[in-house]
């Protein structure tokens, strides 16, 4: 919980370099899927109904692609560049479906830094436990800006 605590900001653009990498592993559990689908009010039978999914080319329920995107945005917010950053653009493909209970390995790599526009391009890809590519693309991120020193409580968390 962040109430009453100031969060350290992520790295600013001048602290980042082309070629730096981040790797993360995520495991998809039932609780994660149910929370996500409940939050988004998504009841697509392809995501949750075994009888329906068994009659499709997928043969069993799949993980929503947007949920995989959520792990990307979370990694941007938490690690690369980190707290205070903002995702401005994304171009992601999902070449293979991901199934429930999968483990996904994400790799992020800084591809370019545009200091005048204060943007960083990050390539991202994710593979499942079989090594099959399930996500590939790029995101454009605005790293956290340097803030002026501020005395007072107006910038505290809500």
Buried (B, 14 or more C-beta within 10 A) or exposed (E): EEEEEEEEBBBBBEEBEEEBEBEBEBEBEEEBBEEBBEEEEEEBEBBBEEEBBEEEEEEEBBBBBEBBBBBBBEBBBBBBBBBBBBBEEBEBEBEEBBBBEBEBBBEBBBEEBEEEEBBBBBBBBBBBEEEEEBBBBBBBBBBBEEEEEEEEEEEEEE
